Every structure is written in structure tokens, then in C-alpha cells.
Amino acid sequence: MTTLTTSAPVTSAPAEKLILRYVADADMIAAKGRSTGLEVLPAYSQLIEKASKHFEHSNKLNCYFHFSVINASTTKLLFNLFSMLTKETRKGNQVTIYWVVEQDDEDLIDVGLDFKNALNLDFRITVK
């Protein structure tokens, strides 16, 4: 079983950190928490690399995202990840994105809708 769990320090809100997970046996990646600051770049780079290599041994990947806050840097990293995943679906691989947002977080709802409309992925938005 290959599992990657990493967290990136968050300087602006130490009580909440970003948690990124990759679990090969479960065909899953996940990101949860506060995703801001340039310090998240190495953690996302590692997650994107793992997701890319995942399709060497599996034809599906479920991706779960539940952020409390993201910034433009995170949005760009996510776009890069989603672009790579879109290419994988063109090869016949199955990718499902689960974008979970709080009911009162209009910004993250809008970001999810923007991604859903811009990409050719199975992109499911859940409002809690």
C-alpha cells in the first residue's frame, strides 16, 4: 500500500493546516484545510506527481477537496492538477472530483463552479 500524507505549515492561522493525502490502494487523493501561502507548493507538487504516477497501476482516481480557504496560488496548482487529470480521462481513465464546500462560502462555491465549467471532468459539488 502506498500512502502519502503531508501537511503544509500555515503561517497565518497556525490552528488550521492543510492536509494532503494520497492512498494508492483506495484510488484516492484528498486535500482539506486552509490552503494559502507559497509554502504549500512543495506539498502540492508531490501530490500531483503521485496522482500522475497513479495511472501506471490503476485506471481510476477519486479526488476529494474540502477547503476552508484557498488563494490564487492554490487555484493555479489545482488547475494544473485538474488539467493533468483531464488528460488521463482522454486516455480512458476514470477521474471523479468531489468538491465539498460550506453553505455560506460563496467564494469556494464559485471556484468549484468555475472549475466544473472549465474542465471536462466528472466534477461533483457538495454544499454542506
Salt bridges, closest charged atoms under 4 A:
ASP27 OD1 - HIS54 NE2 2.95
GLU49 OE2 - LYS53 NZ 3.19
GLU88 OE2 - LYS91 NZ 3.37
GLU102 OE2 - HIS66 NE2 2.88
ASP122 OD2 - ARG124 NH2 2.81
